[in-house]
Amino acid sequence: MTGGVLIPLLQTVVTSATPLLFAALGELVAERSGVLNLGVEGMMLAGAVFGFAVMTATGSDTLALLAAAAAGTTLALLFGVLALTLAASQVATGLALTIFGTGLSTLIGARYTGRTVPPLPRLDVPGLSELPVIGPLLFRYDAMVYLSVASAFAIGWFLRRTRGGMVLRAVGESDVSAHSIGHPVIRIRYLAVLFGGAMAGLGGAYLSLAYTPLWAEQMTAGRGWIALALVVFAAWRPGRALMGAYLFGGITVLQLYLQGSGLVAIPTQILAMVPYIATIVVLTVISSASARSRLSAPACLGKTFRVAT
Amino acid sequence: MAGLIERRTLLTGAAATGAAAAIGIGRARAAAPMKIGFVYVGPVGDLGWSYQHDVARKTLQEKYGDKIATQFVENVAEGPDAERVIRELAKVNAMVFATSFGFMNPTERVAKQFPKVKFEQATGYKTRPNMAEYNARFYEGRAVCGTMAGMLSKAGVAGYVASFPIPEVVMGINAFTLAARKVNPNFKTKVIWANTWFDPGRESDAAKSLIDQGADILAQHTDSPAVMQTAEARGVLAFGQSSDMRRFGPKAQVTSIVDNWAPYYILRTQQALDGTWKTDDVWWGIKEGMVELAPYGPAVTDKVRAAADEVKAGIVSGKIHPFTGPIKDQKGNLKLAAGAVMPDADLLKINWYVEGVQA
């Protein structure tokens, strides 16, 4: 019984964590460059609806995912123009972007309500996918799951080991210093924000193309906000974002399984709070550790940078 | 919530002359159409609750042609905004339908200020001389679904994706389980509370959890078609909610409870046109056509079809009441004596589960 339930449970956790992971990784890169973009939810919705629309029109997964990334990037560009070029408040611009993305996706999505598309195909690895336990656990997902995990490692490597990553972090820690030694602060922030938009778009598309292959208004249901919280939870580190997304997805799904098992006589409202309580607990623990200084936010996060003329 | 408020006035110039004869000469001569406003809590594209109210509005407009003019405001949050929207509608309309429970108090306040406007409020419980209440006996549809589930489930275990533990939802779970246990006395309903009305992802996770834990037929009291879609993907059966969800589960859908508000809207509009409208508090079911069942899916055998139709006919004729004793609670205590029928007042505040529910 337990073994029979455990594998599908873990598979559900993976699909539930993937959209969060995409969105959180994108936002993490943007925040590392010093930009706080609260428009994640809006960019995810744009990705979800444009991905679904292109999938309906062309039937091509690849084109649909590219469209989703492009939609997220376009919204991020809008954010960039307002918050980076015109130096508007990042918080206000981000919130406006969420509202805009919600409205835009509703408008575009009106004609797709009630339709469905085939889910993203599973990438079976011949030989490996048939292995007992390991096969269903590791080798029976769609390409996006692997892409999300690979992105976490790639971004970690990029931020730590490459020149580009160090410049990006420098811009986030001290925009003035980075500027004074000749780094194009605004251009680097643009790139980081656009990357964040593309990832949020992919996260949204994962919902409308793989998780539940349908379009429904506001189908992200707050996942963009959870992704934002995950970035803080992860202390701006991609590896921790990976852990956090899986932990959050895991606890959410686990509480549903516990209800279904009938083994636990805990009121359902308390079970529903568990993922959030766990987040607070872990946050408290990691931020009180001795490594606290290393965990702090990028020093210039959310600050507007203007080139002195 | 982002307040995307849309206003559309729909004037369909349908067969006015044909309808005129049916309505009565005196009224038919009145040049200006009677104006009717609708307030929806969700988007008309939700394929669920608000969608069904709008289908009824369109039917109404078609029936009366240029005798009436309807307009609606969608996505109205159940908060301070609702009162403002209802007041704006009351200024220009003769009649206002507020179609969600949370609009009850705002509607009551506006109704006091506009004594000449007729207000209709769905699923609430407050009436005034110019404010009526209406609701549907969805549990009757649940009883038909339960009968079918009892016959179709090989495991004898249904999974139920529920929203919030309010009487309306508890009533549905109980009616479903009672009917299924009449067919299969060992039948069990596993309930998972998603704690949301609408989150396709979480609804789908809940559905997967239920299937993994042995449920081979699913029912839902949440609003997205994600549960139906998950059932289809996993090869189990499911019942739809609010509207026909066949498109999301062509093989999986057994049937779906469909909310049909049109008969009530037509009746009340007719009364308003005739000048016989009075406040009321109605709770209609299958008999009156407010609760309907979508066409049966491919999994339904002739035997199941016959049994379902029999329960439906029994409910219509009054021979069957889904809440007829003996009814025991989860612990096996007798809550309703054999032969007794649960009064509406008790039904409307039910907060305990019948035997066989695992929640």
Interface residues (C-beta under 8 A of the other chain):
Chain A: G4 V5 P8 L9 T12 S16 P19 T98 I99 T102 G103 T106 G109 A110 T113 G114 R115 T116 P119 L207 Y211 T212 P213 L214 A216 E217 Q218 M219 A221 G222 R223 T252 V253 L256 Y257 Q259 G260 S261 G262 T268 Q269 A272
Chain B: A2 L4 P43 G45 D46 L47 G159 P165 K190 V191 I192 W193 A194 N195 T196 F198 D199 P200 G201 R202 E203 S204 D205 A206 K208 S209 L210 D212 Q213 A215 S224 P225 A226 Q229 T230 A233 R247 F248 Q358 A359
